[in-house]
C-alpha cells in the first residue's frame, strides 16, 4: 500500500483508498443480493460466484440465455488467472525478503531468480496435499506470524515521521492506474465472498447493517489506508514494492519481520493455490479415465512450476501486483457484479425509476473498463522498462 500512495500522493491516496474500498464493498453487496434473488427463483440453497452468473443469464431475458455458459466460464477463467497470479506475487515477495536477509550476512549475492528456483521443490511438496483440512494448520501458523509482523512493522513506520508537508498531496495522472491496480489487488476479495456467505450459520447477517461484510471491509480498508499513509510518509520516494523491504537491514528485529512474513506468505501459498486447482481439475478430470490420481498430481506440479516460471520472468513486485489487480480484479470485482445485477433485475423487478440501475451499473462497468485498460497498459509498460 505505501507504493500505491507513492503513485497517488499522500492525501489523494488516502481519500481514493476509501472510495475504491467503498465501491468494492458495494459491488460485493450487489453480488450477494443477486445470489439471494436467484436462489429463491431457482429453489437452490446456495450458489458460487460462477454459478450466480450462469443462473442470472439463464433466469434473465431470453436473449441472454445463450451466454450463460460463457458467463460461467469467463468468471472461472478470471478467478484462476487472479489466484494463480497471486501465487506468482507470493513467490516474488518471499524470494525478495529472504534475499535481503541472506545478502546482509553472506558474501557473493545470488540473483533473485535463484531464490525463486530454490522455492520450487518446497512448493511442489506443499501443494501435493489435496485435502483442505491438512492445510488449515499452515493457515493458523501464517496468521500468527502475520499478526506479529504487522505489529513490528507499525512500530518502525511510526518512528521519526517527517511532516506531511514533505510529501506531495497528489502525484501525477499517469501514475494513477498503478495506484488503482495496487489498491484493488489489496482490497478485492470477491472470489471468497460466496463460499464464506454460503457457509455462514445465518447468511442474512453477512450484508446486514452493520453486517459482517461492512464491518470487515471497514477494518480492512482502514488498516490498508493507515499502512499506506504512514509507510509513504515515512519513506517517501524510497518506498518499495513491499513495506517490509524498507525496514532497516542492520537490526535483528526488522530482519525477523522479513523472515516471519516470508514464511507466512509461503505457508499461505497452498491455500491460494487450492481454489484454481479445484476449478481446473473439475473441468479436466473426466479426460483421464482410471489414471485420475496420477493426472491430478502431475497437474499440480505443472501449475506450481508455471507460477514459479512466471515469477522468474517478471520479478518486479510493484508493477506485477498492479497488473493482476487491473486485469483480473477490475473485471471480477467491478464489471461482473454490475453485469449480473443488470441481467438479474432486467425483467423483474425492473431497472427502477428512470432506469437508475442501468445508469449506476453502466458507471461501474465503465469504471472497471477504464481501470482494466489503463492499469494493464501502464503496468506492462513498467514491467518492460524494468527489464
Secondary structure, 3 states (H helix, E strand, C coil): CHHHHHHHCHHHHHHHHHHHHHHHHHHHHHHHHHHHHHHHHHCCCCCCHHHHHHHHHHHCCHHHHHHHHHHHHHHHHHHHHHHHHHHHHHHHHHHHHHHHHHHHHCCCCCCHHHHHHHHHHHHHHHCCCCCHHHCHHHHHHHHHHHHHHHHHHHHHHCCCCCCHHHCCCCCCHHHHHHHHHHHHHHHCCHHHHHHHHHCCCCHHHCCCCCHHHHHHHHHHHHHHHHHHHHHHHHHHHHCCCCHHHHCCCCCHHHHHHHHHHHHHHHHHHHHHHHHHHHHHHHHHHHHCHHHHHHHHHHHHHHHHHHHHHHHHHCCCHHHHHHHHHHHHHHHHHHHHHHHHHHHHHCCCCCCCHHHHHHHHHHHHHHHHHHHHHHHHHHHHHHHHHHC
